[in-house]
Structures are given as C-alpha cells and as structure tokens.
Amino acid sequence: MPWKRSSKEEQRLELVRQMFAGKVQVSALCQDFRVSRQTAYKWKKRYSQFRFKGLSDRSRRPLKSPSRTAALWRRRIKQARARAETWGGRKLRVWLVERFGEREAPAETTINRWLLRWGLCRGPRRRRRRGPLFRLPALRDAQYCHEIWTVDFKGWYRTASGVRVEPLTVRDLFSRYGLRIALLRSQTIAETKREFGRIFAKFGLPKRIRCDNGAPFGARGPTGLTRLSMWWIKLGIEVEFITPGRPGENGSHEQFHRIYKNEVAAHPERTRRAQQLRSDRWLRKYNYLRPHEGIEMKRPAELFHPNRRGNLHVFKPWPYPSSWQRAWVRANGEISWHGVQRYVGEAFAREHIGLKPIRRAVWWAYFGPMLIGELREEETGSIKMARYRRR
C-alpha cells in the first residue's frame, strides 16, 4: 500500500501497530510501506521505549565530537584576533598556548578555518596556471666578429658642473672593440633607441645582443622584453639576457666599465659635451693602443673588421604559416580574439603576432620565431606568458 497523505509519525505508528498485531508478515509490511526490515524493527523498538514520541526523526548530529572546537576557545580566538588584526593561525595559536596552556588548544588549521568562516581572513590563493617553460642554452663566447655585441649602462655620474650623464656602452665581444660610449641624458627607451639607430647605421647589425635584465633592455615580464628589445628582434637580431643576479656572465663588459671609471669618469670635464669628447678620445686609445689580456695582448682593432651584415632599417612583417591565425596587437597591448580582449604585452604593440594551434582550444602565440605564451579559448584575461630559464 502506498503512503497516505498523513504525517510520517502516523504512517510509522500504523506500521508498528500491524507488526504488533502479527496478522501480516513483516516482509510483506515492509514491501507495502516501502521500508527495509531494519527500519521497521527500528521504529518498533523506539515505539516500545518512548511510545509515540520515539517515532519522530532524530538529529543526525553525533553524540560526541572530540575534534569540535569548544565555544570557550572560539571566544578566545575572537578576542585574540581583535587585539592583533593581522595575525594568522600560527601566531594566534602560539599566543593562546602561552596564555591558556596547550591542553585542548585548537590546532593552527582549526584556527584558520574559524577565521575564514568568520570572514576575518582570506582563503588560500588559487594557484594560477603558468605558461609553457623553455630552457635556454648556456651562454658561450663569440666565435667571430659581430656575432655578439654586449651592451649596458654604466652607473650614472655627474660632470664637474653637476650635470648627470648616463653612459651607454656597446662592445664587440669577440674583438673587445668598443663601438660606442654615449653619454645620454636618461635611460628612456626612446633616447636609447635613437642612439642604437646611429650605431647600427655606422657598424651594421650584429647577430646577437647580450644585455642584462634591467631597463631599458629588459622588463619584469616572463619574456623580459621591452619595446627596445622588440625592435632588435624586428631587425633580425637575437636578444640574449644574462641570468638575473649574475653580472659575471657579462664580466668582460663589467671590466670595461671599471677601466673607464678609473681613467675617465673619476675626473670628469665640466660639461657633458666636453666629457663626451674625452670619452671618444679614450675609446680610440682603448681600441688602437691598449693591449688586451683577453685576446692574448693584442689590440682590439687588430681583430675587428667591418660588418658583413648591412644596416636593415626596414624589416618586413614576419610570415606566419597559413594554418596559423594572425592577430594585431593594439597600442594598449591587447588583441581581440574570439570576441574577447586578451592582454599580450605592450612590447608587441602595433605588431602582428601568430597564433599556432597546439591542441583543442589551446593556442601558442608567437612573435616571429619567439614564443610569447599560451592562449586557451575557455579562459579570459591575460595570456599565460612563456617562461624562459637558462640551463
């Protein structure tokens, strides 16, 4: 028989009465009332002990909760947190144990759970998915002239009249030939780019430029590129960053700075123009007269020769395969992809990037031969930048 429109207690009472009457088998009653034999005997036992009150539902809460935080300790946690609003579970537990003893003191995780429940702290940060990781080859010495140029800014100093100058230094690693010492007014990308335009016009383009990770050459982003280093890549120059915190990987250039500081920067001229002329004269002596231990006491000019790679001011856009998608990067560093604005990076502003399909709903973004990062169709927001680590 199906349940009638009555309360659960009345239905259970009817089941128990028929069980006591004994006219119908218990298995048949259980089938009619759609309950198990265990449940039927449970209600019969409770009715025998507590009469009709025993047929009501009971709380499923356990009779004992050994791990439950007592109300007294919860109150103590709240009071301690009110005194130290920035403390977490670890510090609060140390304070509570020192004051009330370690017996029955809640664990650090328990305290953090109550703080989170009360809205007094933030939950654990969700770990962001990171972009693909690529291992870069180890740095090596140059094998021929104009293979690697080393560039850097020597620390700023002032002329005798108090004018601040920022020395930009450029050298050829193979021959140790100093290409330029330019006393700039600042380290901005625009001024540095103009100076490199003059250097490229005079000496051509190197195969690779080695620099540190600081501005204006590098940025804090995973790819470490700025608009200056992106311009180098557009000209067909490979950009090679030294490992952060290891200036010894560009030790030859650092030695060049020390010599320049001792012989020129330590006793500056009055004006920036006069100091620039003095730096130029010193660089000619360094290249043509001064023997260099790193090249077996030869002079840099003996190994230096004109560059076979001509000056390429205009570089054609990168040709991407036909199976890739092309995206235009706006001035704010965003692309419009599948109707959503995705941030790629201001270093790629006003350039086309290529999107290579990797697997379903996953694309890799390239600027020329360089991998920028990863895009997923189901996600929004910034691109997951590629990470480069040196072996």
C-alpha positions in Angstrom: 0.0 0.0 0.0 1.4 3.5 -0.8 1.9 6.1 1.8 -1.3 8.1 2.6 -1.4 11.8 2.9 -0.6 11.8 6.6 2.3 12.7 8.8 5.4 10.5 8.9 4.8 9.7 12.5 1.2 8.5 11.8 2.5 6.2 9.0 5.2 4.8 11.2 2.6 4.2 14.0 0.4 2.3 11.6 3.4 0.1 10.6 4.2 -0.6 14.3 0.6 -1.5 15.2 0.4 -4.0 12.4 3.7 -5.5 13.4 2.4 -5.9 17.0 -0.8 -7.4 15.7 1.1 -10.1 13.8 -1.6 -10.8 11.2 0.8 -9.9 8.3 4.3 -11.0 7.8 6.9 -8.3 8.4 8.4 -8.7 4.9 5.0 -8.0 3.4 4.5 -5.0 5.6 7.9 -3.6 4.6 7.1 -4.0 1.0 3.7 -2.2 1.4 5.2 0.6 3.4 8.4 0.7 1.2 10.9 0.4 4.1 13.6 -2.1 4.9 13.2 -4.7 7.6 15.9 -3.0 9.6 14.0 0.3 9.5 10.7 -1.4 10.5 12.3 -3.1 13.6 14.0 0.2 14.5 10.6 2.0 14.7 9.1 -0.9 16.6 11.9 -0.7 19.2 11.6 3.1 19.6 7.9 2.8 20.0 8.3 0.3 22.8 10.7 2.6 24.6 9.3 6.1 24.0 5.8 5.5 22.7 4.6 8.0 20.0 7.5 10.4 20.7 10.0 7.8 19.6 8.6 7.8 16.1 9.9 11.4 15.3 13.1 12.0 13.4 16.2 12.4 15.4 19.1 14.7 14.8 22.0 13.0 12.9 24.5 15.1 14.8 27.0 12.8 16.6 26.6 12.5 20.4 30.3 13.3 20.8 32.6 15.4 18.7 36.1 15.2 20.1 37.6 17.4 17.4 35.0 20.1 17.7 36.3 23.4 18.9 34.7 24.4 22.2 32.8 27.6 22.4 35.3 28.9 25.0 38.2 28.5 22.6 36.3 30.2 19.8 35.7 33.1 22.0 39.3 33.3 22.9 40.3 33.2 19.3 38.0 36.1 18.5 39.4 38.1 21.4 43.0 37.4 20.4 42.2 38.3 16.8 40.6 41.6 17.8 43.9 42.6 19.5 46.1 41.5 16.6 44.1 42.0 13.4 46.9 40.9 11.1 47.8 37.6 12.9 47.1 34.3 11.3 46.5 30.9 12.8 50.2 30.1 13.6 50.8 33.3 15.6 47.4 33.2 17.3 48.0 29.6 18.5 51.4 30.5 20.0 49.8 33.4 21.9 46.8 31.2 23.1 49.1 28.4 24.3 51.3 30.8 26.2 48.3 32.3 27.9 46.0 29.3 28.5 48.2 26.3 28.1 48.5 23.7 25.4 45.8 21.3 26.7 42.8 21.2 24.4 44.2 24.2 22.4 43.0 24.1 18.8 45.4 23.4 16.0 46.7 26.1 13.6 44.5 24.7 10.8 41.4 24.8 13.1 42.1 28.5 14.0 42.5 29.4 10.3 39.2 27.6 9.5 37.3 29.6 12.1 38.9 32.9 10.9 37.9 32.1 7.4 34.3 31.2 8.5 34.0 34.5 10.4 35.4 36.4 7.4 38.4 37.6 9.2 41.0 36.3 6.7 41.2 35.4 3.1 41.3 31.8 1.9 44.3 30.2 0.2 45.1 31.9 -3.1 44.3 30.0 -6.1 47.4 28.9 -7.9 47.4 30.5 -11.3 48.2 28.3 -14.3 51.6 29.1 -15.7 52.7 29.3 -19.3 55.0 26.9 -21.1 58.6 26.6 -19.8 61.5 26.6 -22.2 65.2 26.0 -21.3 67.6 28.4 -23.0 71.1 27.2 -23.9 74.1 28.2 -21.8 75.9 31.4 -22.7 79.0 31.0 -24.8 81.8 33.1 -26.1 81.7 34.7 -29.5 83.5 32.8 -32.3 83.8 35.7 -34.8 83.4 39.4 -35.1 79.9 40.9 -34.8 78.5 37.6 -33.6 77.7 39.1 -30.2 77.6 42.6 -29.0 77.5 43.3 -25.3 75.6 46.4 -24.2 75.0 48.0 -20.8 74.6 51.3 -18.9 77.4 52.1 -16.7 76.3 53.7 -13.4 75.4 57.4 -13.8 77.8 60.1 -12.7 77.9 63.9 -12.8 80.2 66.2 -14.7 82.3 68.8 -12.9 79.4 71.3 -13.3 76.9 68.8 -11.7 75.2 67.6 -14.9 74.0 64.0 -14.7 75.0 61.7 -17.5 74.0 58.1 -18.3 76.9 56.3 -20.2 75.6 53.7 -22.7 78.4 51.4 -23.7 78.5 49.0 -26.6 81.3 46.5 -27.4 82.0 43.6 -29.8 82.6 40.5 -27.6 85.0 38.7 -29.9 87.4 41.5 -30.6 86.7 43.5 -27.4 86.4 46.6 -29.7 84.5 49.4 -28.1 81.8 50.6 -30.6 80.3 53.5 -28.6 80.3 55.3 -25.3 77.3 57.6 -25.5 76.6 60.0 -22.6 72.8 60.1 -22.6 70.6 62.3 -20.6 68.4 59.4 -19.4 67.8 55.7 -19.9 64.5 56.1 -21.6 63.7 53.7 -24.5 63.2 56.5 -27.0 66.6 58.1 -26.4 68.4 54.7 -26.2 66.7 53.6 -29.4 67.9 56.8 -31.2 71.5 56.1 -30.2 71.3 52.5 -31.3 70.0 53.7 -34.7 73.2 55.7 -35.1 75.3 52.7 -34.0 73.6 50.4 -36.5 74.0 53.0 -39.3 77.8 53.1 -38.7 78.6 49.5 -37.8 75.7 47.4 -39.2 73.8 44.8 -37.3 75.1 42.1 -35.0 73.8 38.6 -34.9 73.1 38.7 -31.2 73.0 41.4 -28.5 73.8 40.3 -24.9 72.4 42.6 -22.1 71.2 42.5 -18.5 67.6 42.3 -17.5 67.2 45.9 -16.4 65.5 48.8 -18.2 65.5 49.8 -20.9 66.7 46.4 -22.3 64.6 44.1 -20.2 61.3 44.1 -18.3 59.8 42.2 -15.4 57.5 40.2 -17.5 58.3 36.5 -18.2 59.6 37.1 -21.7 61.7 40.0 -20.4 61.1 42.2 -23.5 60.7 45.9 -23.9 59.9 47.9 -27.0 63.7 48.4 -27.4 64.5 44.7 -27.4 61.4 44.0 -29.5 62.8 46.5 -32.1 66.1 44.5 -32.1 64.1 41.3 -32.8 62.3 43.0 -35.7 65.7 43.9 -37.2 66.6 40.2 -37.1 68.9 40.5 -34.0 68.7 37.8 -31.4 68.4 39.1 -27.8 70.3 37.3 -25.1 69.7 38.1 -21.5 72.2 37.2 -18.8 70.9 35.3 -15.7 69.4 37.8 -13.1 71.8 38.4 -10.3 74.8 37.0 -12.2 76.7 40.0 -13.7 79.8 37.8 -14.1 78.1 36.3 -17.2 78.9 39.7 -18.8 82.2 40.0 -16.9 84.3 41.4 -19.8 81.9 44.3 -20.2 82.0 45.0 -16.4 85.8 45.1 -16.6 85.5 47.7 -19.5 83.3 49.8 -17.2 85.9 49.6 -14.3 88.7 50.8 -16.6 86.5 53.7 -18.0 85.5 54.7 -14.5 89.1 54.9 -13.2 90.6 56.6 -16.2 87.7 58.9 -17.4 84.6 59.1 -15.1 86.6 59.6 -11.9 87.8 63.0 -13.2 85.1 64.4 -15.4 85.1 67.5 -17.5 82.9 70.5 -16.8 80.2 70.0 -19.5 78.5 66.9 -21.0 79.8 67.8 -24.4 83.4 68.1 -23.2 83.1 64.8 -21.3 81.7 63.1 -24.4 84.7 64.3 -26.5 87.1 63.0 -23.8 85.2 59.6 -23.7 85.6 59.4 -27.5 89.3 60.0 -27.4 89.7 57.5 -24.6 87.8 54.9 -26.6 90.1 55.3 -29.6 93.1 54.7 -27.4 91.4 51.7 -25.9 90.8 50.2 -29.4 94.0 51.0 -31.1 96.8 51.4 -28.4 95.9 49.4 -25.3 96.8 45.7 -25.4 94.0 43.4 -24.0 94.8 40.3 -21.9 91.6 38.5 -23.1 92.8 38.4 -26.7 96.5 37.4 -25.9 97.7 41.0 -25.5 96.5 42.1 -29.0 94.8 45.3 -29.6 91.0 45.2 -30.3 91.4 47.0 -33.6 93.6 44.1 -34.8 90.7 41.6 -34.6 87.9 44.0 -35.5 86.7 44.1 -39.1 83.7 45.7 -40.9 80.4 44.1 -40.5 79.1 41.9 -43.4 75.5 42.2 -42.2 74.4 45.5 -43.6 72.1 48.0 -41.9 68.5 46.9 -42.1 66.2 49.8 -41.1 63.1 48.3 -42.7 62.1 44.8 -41.7 59.2 43.1 -43.4 56.5 41.6 -41.2 57.1 38.0 -40.1 55.5 35.5 -42.5 53.4 33.1 -40.4 52.2 29.7 -41.8 48.7 29.7 -43.4 47.4 27.3 -40.7 48.1 29.9 -38.1 45.9 32.8 -37.1 47.2 36.4 -37.2 46.3 39.0 -34.6 47.0 42.7 -34.4 48.3 44.0 -31.1 46.8 47.3 -30.2 48.6 50.2 -28.6 47.5 49.1 -25.1 49.0 45.6 -25.7 45.6 43.8 -26.2 44.4 41.6 -29.1 40.8 40.9 -30.0 40.4 37.1 -30.1 37.2 35.2 -30.3 35.3 38.4 -29.4 37.3 38.8 -26.1 40.1 41.3 -25.4 43.2 39.4 -24.3 46.3 41.2 -23.0 49.5 40.1 -24.7 52.0 42.9 -23.7 52.8 46.5 -24.6 56.2 45.4 -26.0 54.3 43.9 -29.0 52.1 47.0 -29.6 51.3 47.7 -33.2 52.6 44.4 -34.4 51.1 41.2 -35.8 51.5 38.0 -33.8 50.9 34.5 -35.0 48.7 32.0 -33.1 49.6 28.4 -33.6 47.1 25.7 -32.8 48.5 23.1 -30.4 45.5 21.0 -29.4 41.8 21.5 -28.9 41.1 25.1 -27.6 44.8 25.7 -26.9 47.0 28.1 -29.0 50.6 29.3 -28.7 51.3 32.9 -29.6 54.5 33.8 -31.5 56.2 37.0 -32.5 58.3 35.8 -35.4 60.3 32.8 -34.1 59.8 33.7 -30.5 57.1 32.1 -28.3 55.2 34.7 -26.3 52.8 32.5 -24.4 49.7 30.3 -24.4 46.0 31.1 -25.0 43.0 29.0 -24.0 39.6 29.5 -25.5 37.7 28.8 -22.3 39.7 31.3 -20.3 39.7 35.1 -20.3 42.2 37.7 -19.2 45.9 38.0 -20.0 47.9 35.5 -22.0 49.8 32.9 -20.0 53.3 34.1 -20.7 56.1 31.7 -21.7 58.9 31.3 -19.2 62.5 31.1 -20.2 65.1 29.7 -17.9 68.8 29.2 -18.7 70.3 25.8 -18.2 
